Each structure stands twice: as C-alpha cells, then as structure tokens.
Amino acid sequence: MSKNYLTKTRISGQWAWRTIEMMESPAFRALSHSARRILDRLEIEIAHHGGKDNGRLPCTFDHFAEYGVDRHSIAPALREVEALKFIEVTERGRAGNAEYRRPNLFRLTYRPVGRALATDEWRSIKTEAEAKMLSKVARANAKRKHSPVGDCAKSQWESPHRKADFNSGNSPTTGHGEETHTTSISASQRGEYTPMPSLPILVPQTPSALLNIARARF
C-alpha cells in the first residue's frame, strides 16, 4: 500500500463522526437548525476532552451562544435534542452566583461511555410524523413555562379579606375641596355577600281555610 493512498484516506486533526444511518433517521431529519448546532457544540466539547467523559460533558449557555446559537433558542433546542433522544442530561445545573453556579452535564447517546457501547435511543423514533410531534411539543414547553401569570395565580399573593379599592370615579368620597360629600354604597357595590331574605314556609291549607284567607284580604 503506497504512502500517498494512506495520506488520502486519513483525516489530519480531530474529527467528529456520525453514522449515515443516524443522519438518515426521522429523528435527525426533524432537528431544527438550532438543535443541530447544539449537537455540533457538544461534539466539539467531547473532542476537547479527548473523546472521553461522555456523560460528564459540561456545556454552558455561554458556550452555545459563542458557537452561534441565539440565547432565546438555546433552551428550546436543548429540549428538542433531548426529546429526540440524541442527548441525555445526566446532571441538571443551576444558575446563581459564581460559587454556586454549575452547568448541565450531557451524554451523547450515539457515542460510547467508557467501555460501554452507544445506546442510540434515537432509533426508537420510527416515523417522521412522530419525530416532528416530539420536536414540536418539546419546543412548545417554553411557551407554557413563560406564559403570563393569570388571575388565579395572582390571587395567591393577595389576602382574600382585602377590601376593594374604590379610589376611582365611583369612590365613596366624590367631593373636592374642603367639604367632602359621602355617598352611600350598598353591600353589593362593596363586593360583600348579602344574604337572601328568608321566605315564609308554605303549609298546605284546607279549602275552607284558603277561602277565609281570601275574604280577609279583600
């Protein structure tokens, strides 16, 4: 075998491999542009570790942003790649001050971990429709998580016995100047509960008794 042939079939420098089977899979074809960049950056990280430490790969939001992933797209893309089973978050990081902050740790499912073979969970996704559904649901979770706080959630911070504020046009004190005129406000306007008046209990009457009642009224 000639030396020139060996030179042409070798790759100089570090390289990352992906099987053609994975690249043709429904899960891989459903990946968004941001999700593919997430995979690229994690493959760079494992290369920086000499091909080792899969399952303990630290990668921060800053790393993904420096690689070109928009910061608003990082979290949805991470959920997407995880839902399509190309990665596993082996340890969840946390935000905070520098001394308490720590990054997520990742495992690429299509790479071996030590002497253990790759698990390739992405193979369990059989159809393109299933892959698109998983991707869509994973990315939509961000919208639900950051949805505006509703009235029900707001009420938990307010005392249920707090009276309504009437500092508006319908205020009890509507006068201006030195003299203040106080208007009367019903219980219903104040938002208070008003019990219904008790109704008389109807007792069945005989025909003669009903006739006497009618004569007394008229």
BALOBA-1460 file (C-alpha; in Angstrom, 3 decimals):
// residues 218
<rec num="1" residu="m" x="0.000" y="0.000" z="0.000"/>
<rec num="2" residu="s" x="1.501" y="3.291" z="-1.083"/>
<rec num="3" residu="k" x="2.123" y="6.184" z="1.274"/>
<rec num="4" residu="n" x="0.036" y="8.525" z="-0.891"/>
<rec num="5" residu="y" x="-3.001" y="6.237" z="-0.543"/>
<rec num="6" residu="l" x="-2.714" y="6.252" z="3.255"/>
<rec num="7" residu="t" x="-2.486" y="10.052" z="3.243"/>
<rec num="8" residu="k" x="-5.673" y="10.392" z="1.187"/>
<rec num="9" residu="t" x="-7.716" y="8.057" z="3.413"/>
<rec num="10" residu="r" x="-6.698" y="9.654" z="6.694"/>
<rec num="11" residu="i" x="-8.061" y="12.799" z="8.297"/>
<rec num="12" residu="s" x="-5.470" y="15.052" z="9.822"/>
<rec num="13" residu="g" x="-6.569" y="16.582" z="13.108"/>
<rec num="14" residu="q" x="-9.574" y="15.883" z="15.314"/>
<rec num="15" residu="w" x="-12.840" y="14.904" z="13.708"/>
<rec num="16" residu="a" x="-16.396" y="14.022" z="14.723"/>
<rec num="17" residu="w" x="-18.264" y="11.063" z="13.266"/>
<rec num="18" residu="r" x="-21.942" y="10.448" z="12.631"/>
<rec num="19" residu="t" x="-23.236" y="7.303" z="11.031"/>
<rec num="20" residu="i" x="-25.210" y="7.534" z="7.802"/>
<rec num="21" residu="e" x="-27.976" y="5.552" z="9.495"/>
<rec num="22" residu="m" x="-28.360" y="8.284" z="12.100"/>
<rec num="23" residu="m" x="-28.227" y="11.102" z="9.549"/>
<rec num="24" residu="e" x="-30.966" y="9.422" z="7.501"/>
<rec num="25" residu="s" x="-33.168" y="8.727" z="10.519"/>
<rec num="26" residu="p" x="-36.532" y="10.527" z="11.021"/>
<rec num="27" residu="a" x="-35.279" y="11.956" z="14.324"/>
<rec num="28" residu="f" x="-32.197" y="13.562" z="12.786"/>
<rec num="29" residu="r" x="-34.116" y="14.978" z="9.818"/>
<rec num="30" residu="a" x="-36.622" y="16.603" z="12.213"/>
<rec num="31" residu="l" x="-33.915" y="18.577" z="14.033"/>
<rec num="32" residu="s" x="-34.149" y="22.350" z="13.764"/>
<rec num="33" residu="h" x="-31.136" y="24.478" z="12.836"/>
<rec num="34" residu="s" x="-30.560" y="25.454" z="16.478"/>
<rec num="35" residu="a" x="-30.823" y="21.827" z="17.610"/>
<rec num="36" residu="r" x="-28.155" y="20.752" z="15.110"/>
<rec num="37" residu="r" x="-25.836" y="23.441" z="16.416"/>
<rec num="38" residu="i" x="-26.404" y="22.121" z="19.921"/>
<rec num="39" residu="l" x="-25.198" y="18.685" z="18.760"/>
<rec num="40" residu="d" x="-22.241" y="20.237" z="16.953"/>
<rec num="41" residu="r" x="-21.136" y="22.119" z="20.071"/>
<rec num="42" residu="l" x="-21.420" y="19.000" z="22.241"/>
<rec num="43" residu="e" x="-19.303" y="17.050" z="19.753"/>
<rec num="44" residu="i" x="-16.698" y="19.800" z="19.960"/>
<rec num="45" residu="e" x="-16.828" y="19.523" z="23.750"/>
<rec num="46" residu="i" x="-16.210" y="15.781" z="23.721"/>
<rec num="47" residu="a" x="-13.291" y="16.371" z="21.343"/>
<rec num="48" residu="h" x="-11.845" y="18.864" z="23.829"/>
<rec num="49" residu="h" x="-11.992" y="16.044" z="26.379"/>
<rec num="50" residu="g" x="-10.049" y="13.716" z="24.098"/>
<rec num="51" residu="g" x="-13.134" y="11.683" z="23.193"/>
<rec num="52" residu="k" x="-13.687" y="10.821" z="26.855"/>
<rec num="53" residu="d" x="-16.031" y="11.993" z="29.634"/>
<rec num="54" residu="n" x="-19.192" y="11.285" z="27.639"/>
<rec num="55" residu="g" x="-21.960" y="11.562" z="30.216"/>
<rec num="56" residu="r" x="-19.996" y="14.227" z="32.101"/>
<rec num="57" residu="l" x="-19.683" y="16.829" z="29.352"/>
<rec num="58" residu="p" x="-20.094" y="20.348" z="30.788"/>
<rec num="59" residu="c" x="-21.551" y="22.919" z="28.432"/>
<rec num="60" residu="t" x="-22.970" y="26.279" z="29.455"/>
<rec num="61" residu="f" x="-25.358" y="28.688" z="27.754"/>
<rec num="62" residu="d" x="-22.347" y="30.893" z="27.040"/>
<rec num="63" residu="h" x="-20.656" y="28.040" z="25.167"/>
<rec num="64" residu="f" x="-23.723" y="27.532" z="22.962"/>
<rec num="65" residu="a" x="-24.155" y="31.288" z="22.420"/>
<rec num="66" residu="e" x="-20.489" y="31.714" z="21.458"/>
<rec num="67" residu="y" x="-20.943" y="28.952" z="18.910"/>
<rec num="68" residu="g" x="-23.759" y="30.901" z="17.263"/>
<rec num="69" residu="v" x="-26.963" y="29.648" z="18.901"/>
<rec num="70" residu="d" x="-29.308" y="32.502" z="19.746"/>
<rec num="71" residu="r" x="-29.737" y="32.731" z="23.527"/>
<rec num="72" residu="h" x="-33.528" y="32.619" z="23.248"/>
<rec num="73" residu="s" x="-33.231" y="29.419" z="21.195"/>
<rec num="74" residu="i" x="-30.853" y="27.504" z="23.472"/>
<rec num="75" residu="a" x="-33.369" y="26.152" z="25.997"/>
<rec num="76" residu="p" x="-35.977" y="25.070" z="23.372"/>
<rec num="77" residu="a" x="-33.247" y="23.481" z="21.241"/>
<rec num="78" residu="l" x="-31.862" y="21.546" z="24.209"/>
<rec num="79" residu="r" x="-35.330" y="20.189" z="24.999"/>
<rec num="80" residu="e" x="-35.775" y="19.268" z="21.344"/>
<rec num="81" residu="v" x="-32.490" y="17.350" z="21.093"/>
<rec num="82" residu="e" x="-33.259" y="15.567" z="24.361"/>
<rec num="83" residu="a" x="-36.814" y="14.693" z="23.236"/>
<rec num="84" residu="l" x="-35.447" y="13.227" z="20.000"/>
<rec num="85" residu="k" x="-33.066" y="11.138" z="22.153"/>
<rec num="86" residu="f" x="-29.732" y="12.299" z="20.799"/>
<rec num="87" residu="i" x="-28.598" y="13.537" z="24.191"/>
<rec num="88" residu="e" x="-29.254" y="12.865" z="27.849"/>
<rec num="89" residu="v" x="-28.850" y="15.498" z="30.551"/>
<rec num="90" residu="t" x="-27.140" y="13.401" z="33.214"/>
<rec num="91" residu="e" x="-26.976" y="16.218" z="35.748"/>
<rec num="92" residu="r" x="-29.065" y="19.379" z="35.823"/>
<rec num="93" residu="g" x="-27.112" y="22.530" z="36.504"/>
<rec num="94" residu="r" x="-28.329" y="25.604" z="38.322"/>
<rec num="95" residu="a" x="-27.984" y="29.341" z="37.975"/>
<rec num="96" residu="g" x="-26.829" y="31.726" z="40.666"/>
<rec num="97" residu="n" x="-23.676" y="33.374" z="41.876"/>
<rec num="98" residu="a" x="-20.358" y="32.136" z="40.543"/>
<rec num="99" residu="e" x="-19.627" y="29.998" z="43.592"/>
<rec num="100" residu="y" x="-22.980" y="28.186" z="43.387"/>
<rec num="101" residu="r" x="-23.484" y="28.108" z="39.607"/>
<rec num="102" residu="r" x="-22.845" y="24.888" z="37.747"/>
<rec num="103" residu="p" x="-23.511" y="23.790" z="34.140"/>
<rec num="104" residu="n" x="-25.578" y="20.909" z="32.817"/>
<rec num="105" residu="l" x="-23.700" y="17.690" z="32.164"/>
<rec num="106" residu="f" x="-24.504" y="15.857" z="28.930"/>
<rec num="107" residu="r" x="-24.219" y="12.451" z="27.316"/>
<rec num="108" residu="l" x="-24.335" y="11.911" z="23.563"/>
<rec num="109" residu="t" x="-26.407" y="8.757" z="23.108"/>
<rec num="110" residu="y" x="-24.655" y="7.837" z="19.851"/>
<rec num="111" residu="r" x="-21.212" y="7.862" z="21.457"/>
<rec num="112" residu="p" x="-19.809" y="5.204" z="23.823"/>
<rec num="113" residu="v" x="-19.413" y="5.853" z="27.540"/>
<rec num="114" residu="g" x="-16.139" y="4.377" z="28.686"/>
<rec num="115" residu="r" x="-16.206" y="0.720" z="27.624"/>
<rec num="116" residu="a" x="-19.999" y="0.716" z="27.241"/>
<rec num="117" residu="l" x="-21.352" y="0.911" z="23.710"/>
<rec num="118" residu="a" x="-23.528" y="3.732" z="22.436"/>
<rec num="119" residu="t" x="-27.205" y="3.322" z="23.357"/>
<rec num="120" residu="d" x="-28.655" y="5.051" z="20.249"/>
<rec num="121" residu="e" x="-32.089" y="5.786" z="21.741"/>
<rec num="122" residu="w" x="-32.923" y="7.875" z="18.650"/>
<rec num="123" residu="r" x="-33.588" y="4.585" z="16.827"/>
<rec num="124" residu="s" x="-36.813" y="4.149" z="18.811"/>
<rec num="125" residu="i" x="-38.388" y="7.008" z="16.807"/>
<rec num="126" residu="k" x="-39.676" y="5.211" z="13.722"/>
<rec num="127" residu="t" x="-41.613" y="7.793" z="11.700"/>
<rec num="128" residu="e" x="-41.133" y="11.358" z="10.577"/>
<rec num="129" residu="a" x="-44.557" y="12.289" z="11.992"/>
<rec num="130" residu="e" x="-43.561" y="11.038" z="15.441"/>
<rec num="131" residu="a" x="-40.267" y="12.924" z="15.279"/>
<rec num="132" residu="k" x="-41.954" y="16.186" z="14.275"/>
<rec num="133" residu="m" x="-44.536" y="15.810" z="17.037"/>
<rec num="134" residu="l" x="-41.841" y="15.233" z="19.684"/>
<rec num="135" residu="s" x="-39.875" y="18.220" z="18.411"/>
<rec num="136" residu="k" x="-42.911" y="20.499" z="18.378"/>
<rec num="137" residu="v" x="-44.070" y="19.542" z="21.868"/>
<rec num="138" residu="a" x="-40.581" y="19.937" z="23.329"/>
<rec num="139" residu="r" x="-40.140" y="23.435" z="21.894"/>
<rec num="140" residu="a" x="-43.671" y="24.491" z="22.915"/>
<rec num="141" residu="n" x="-42.917" y="23.753" z="26.565"/>
<rec num="142" residu="a" x="-41.015" y="27.027" z="26.717"/>
<rec num="143" residu="k" x="-44.164" y="28.991" z="25.887"/>
<rec num="144" residu="r" x="-46.140" y="27.312" z="28.673"/>
<rec num="145" residu="k" x="-43.327" y="27.827" z="31.133"/>
<rec num="146" residu="h" x="-43.061" y="31.559" z="30.419"/>
<rec num="147" residu="s" x="-46.769" y="32.205" z="29.976"/>
<rec num="148" residu="p" x="-48.160" y="35.329" z="31.714"/>
<rec num="149" residu="v" x="-49.366" y="34.881" z="35.269"/>
<rec num="150" residu="g" x="-53.130" y="34.568" z="35.311"/>
<rec num="151" residu="d" x="-55.623" y="35.987" z="37.752"/>
<rec num="152" residu="c" x="-55.782" y="32.729" z="39.706"/>
<rec num="153" residu="a" x="-52.024" y="32.702" z="40.251"/>
<rec num="154" residu="k" x="-52.067" y="36.374" z="41.192"/>
<rec num="155" residu="s" x="-54.716" y="35.889" z="43.851"/>
<rec num="156" residu="q" x="-52.460" y="33.684" z="45.970"/>
<rec num="157" residu="w" x="-50.363" y="36.743" z="46.818"/>
<rec num="158" residu="e" x="-53.359" y="38.835" z="47.840"/>
<rec num="159" residu="s" x="-55.313" y="38.498" z="51.044"/>
<rec num="160" residu="p" x="-58.825" y="37.105" z="50.422"/>
<rec num="161" residu="h" x="-60.111" y="39.522" z="53.115"/>
<rec num="162" residu="r" x="-58.677" y="42.603" z="51.447"/>
<rec num="163" residu="k" x="-61.403" y="45.108" z="50.591"/>
<rec num="164" residu="a" x="-61.737" y="46.503" z="47.115"/>
<rec num="165" residu="d" x="-60.140" y="49.837" z="46.328"/>
<rec num="166" residu="f" x="-62.677" y="52.482" z="45.417"/>
<rec num="167" residu="n" x="-60.305" y="55.330" z="44.577"/>
<rec num="168" residu="s" x="-61.966" y="55.854" z="41.217"/>
<rec num="169" residu="g" x="-64.939" y="57.670" z="39.733"/>
<rec num="170" residu="n" x="-67.309" y="55.604" z="41.908"/>
<rec num="171" residu="s" x="-65.389" y="56.484" z="45.077"/>
<rec num="172" residu="p" x="-67.368" y="56.897" z="48.296"/>
<rec num="173" residu="t" x="-65.822" y="60.350" z="48.625"/>
<rec num="174" residu="t" x="-66.521" y="62.174" z="45.398"/>
<rec num="175" residu="g" x="-66.231" y="65.758" z="46.588"/>
<rec num="176" residu="h" x="-63.277" y="68.052" z="46.030"/>
<rec num="177" residu="g" x="-62.034" y="70.887" z="48.176"/>
<rec num="178" residu="e" x="-62.657" y="71.427" z="51.865"/>
<rec num="179" residu="e" x="-66.074" y="69.787" z="52.069"/>
<rec num="180" residu="t" x="-66.359" y="66.096" z="51.347"/>
<rec num="181" residu="h" x="-69.681" y="64.509" z="50.481"/>
<rec num="182" residu="t" x="-70.053" y="60.864" z="51.418"/>
<rec num="183" residu="t" x="-72.315" y="58.757" z="49.303"/>
<rec num="184" residu="s" x="-73.991" y="55.566" z="50.414"/>
<rec num="185" residu="i" x="-72.778" y="52.294" z="48.929"/>
<rec num="186" residu="s" x="-74.770" y="49.122" z="49.083"/>
<rec num="187" residu="a" x="-73.312" y="45.831" z="50.221"/>
<rec num="188" residu="s" x="-73.374" y="44.508" z="46.647"/>
<rec num="189" residu="q" x="-71.346" y="47.518" z="45.413"/>
<rec num="190" residu="r" x="-68.764" y="46.893" z="48.143"/>
<rec num="191" residu="g" x="-68.420" y="43.317" z="46.962"/>
<rec num="192" residu="e" x="-69.850" y="41.917" z="50.207"/>
<rec num="193" residu="y" x="-72.168" y="38.965" z="50.437"/>
<rec num="194" residu="t" x="-75.797" y="39.876" z="51.070"/>
<rec num="195" residu="p" x="-77.954" y="37.020" z="52.396"/>
<rec num="196" residu="m" x="-81.259" y="36.403" z="50.697"/>
<rec num="197" residu="p" x="-84.333" y="37.282" z="52.783"/>
<rec num="198" residu="s" x="-85.966" y="34.274" z="54.350"/>
<rec num="199" residu="l" x="-89.137" y="33.137" z="52.639"/>
<rec num="200" residu="p" x="-92.237" y="32.083" z="54.534"/>
<rec num="201" residu="i" x="-92.799" y="28.398" z="54.789"/>
<rec num="202" residu="l" x="-95.941" y="27.392" z="52.945"/>
<rec num="203" residu="v" x="-98.116" y="24.987" z="54.859"/>
<rec num="204" residu="p" x="-100.856" y="23.172" z="52.972"/>
<rec num="205" residu="q" x="-104.269" y="24.678" z="53.810"/>
<rec num="206" residu="t" x="-107.737" y="23.234" z="53.643"/>
<rec num="207" residu="p" x="-110.220" y="24.729" z="51.130"/>
<rec num="208" residu="s" x="-112.180" y="26.455" z="53.920"/>
<rec num="209" residu="a" x="-109.027" y="27.997" z="55.372"/>
<rec num="210" residu="l" x="-107.981" y="29.309" z="51.940"/>
<rec num="211" residu="l" x="-111.438" y="30.829" z="51.485"/>
<rec num="212" residu="n" x="-111.171" y="32.632" z="54.844"/>
<rec num="213" residu="i" x="-107.733" y="33.999" z="53.868"/>
<rec num="214" residu="a" x="-109.109" y="35.293" z="50.567"/>
<rec num="215" residu="r" x="-112.053" y="37.012" z="52.320"/>
<rec num="216" residu="a" x="-109.687" y="38.660" z="54.830"/>
<rec num="217" residu="r" x="-107.507" y="40.109" z="52.015"/>
<rec num="218" residu="f" x="-110.414" y="41.504" z="50.058"/>
